[in-house]
Amino acid sequence: MLKKIILAAAIATTASFATWDYFPVKESHKGQATVQFDDLIQDKWQTFTLTTGVRFSPVQNFEFGIKLPYVLFYLYDGKKENSANGAGDLETMFRYQFLSNMNAFLDVTVPTASSEVYYPDYPFAFHFGIQYSEKFGFVNLGSELGYKIVTRGEDKVSPPNELNVGIESDFEFSQIVTPYVGLNLYMLVGKFTYEGENEGKSHTGDLGYEPYAGLSIAFNDIISLDLHGSILTGRDYLKTTSFIDKAKITVGTGLYVNF
């Protein structure tokens, strides 16, 4: 049971609460599909996850998307846990572009995960906020300010809320290769609650820092390949959110198809 609880937290940042990007929504009746593979390492844990997703703009300035991660397998201290594979929580994403360079977003995570890879608590989660982007020559700058709330699950426990700030710079030197760098900051707000009542100490101010970098390679106007890596640090933040105060390192690749 303890392994499942730790694993649930360890893989949570692989796909959850990550808006598709910080830039303007797709044009009306345009969309994009993706398949991503990520390898997440934290202390003795190593998780291999395949995520599929699609987003589409049915009308101008509005975008809807879904993502579903699937844990292929994980290792503990180099040993494979044969029974641990299955789907994660389904994430639905909504973005509305109310100005040419500003979006409002809402991500709703639906508890669809397999109990084989997640502790069977089944909470919902809501992540909402605004995004701002601007182009400066060959530099495409995107940013986000968001807030996350996780509901009580079947164990009647909810974690602290979370404030996040993100910024990314895409360097569009050419139409083929686009390197990018970014930084996400996370801050916990409040305490754990049990049946709606605060429990334990306040975690307000616990900070997580996640620098990342990647490279997008466009083969044509339809197909592109993404290579990326990140490291999430912040001892108190990690200890509260994943029970392990060691850094999370993620490397991965993604295939994107525009339609």
C-alpha positions, 0 to 999 in steps of 0.5 A: 500500500505504501508503495502505491501511495508514494508512486501515485505522488511520484508520477503525478507531475508527469501529466497532471496540471500541465496546460498544453502550452502558454501560447495563443489557442489554435485557429478555428477548426484546427487541432493537434494530437500528440503521443508522449513518452516520459521517464521520471526518476525520483530517488529509487523510483523510476516511472515510464509513462505514455501520454496521449492527447488531442486539442481542437478549436471548434470555434474562434478563440476557444480550445478544448483538449484532453490528455490521458497518461498510461503507466507502462511500468515502474522500477523500484531500486532497479527492480520492475514491479510487474503488477503496476501498469494502467491508466492515470487520471483523465485531464480535460483542458479548456482555454479561451483567448480573450485578447490577442495575447491573453488566455484564460484556462481551466483544467479539470482532472477526472479520477479515472486512474487504475488502482494498480498505479494510483492510490485509490482515493479518487479526488477531482482536481481543478487548475485555473488561471491566465496566460500571457504571450508576446513575440520579440523578434525570433523569441516567442515568450509565454507565461502563466499564472495558475491556482490548483485545488484538489477535492476530498477523495474517498479517504476524506483528505485533501492536500494544500492548494497550490499556486504556480507561475511559469515562463517559457522562451521559444527561440524560433531561429528557423522553421525547422528547429526551435529550442526552448527553455522555461521555468515553473515555480510552485508554492503550496498554500494552506494545510492538509484537511480531513473532512474539511477541517485543517490538520497539521502544520501550514505548508504555505510557502513551501516552494518547488522549482522546475527548470526545463529545456527542450527542442522542437523539430518540425519535419513539415507543417503537420508533423513535429518531434519534441525532446525535453527534460526537466528537474523539480527541486525544493525539499519541503515542497517535494516532501509534502507532495510526494513523501520523498525530498529528492529531486524529480528528473524527467526526460522524454519525447513527444510526437505532434500531428497538426490537423 
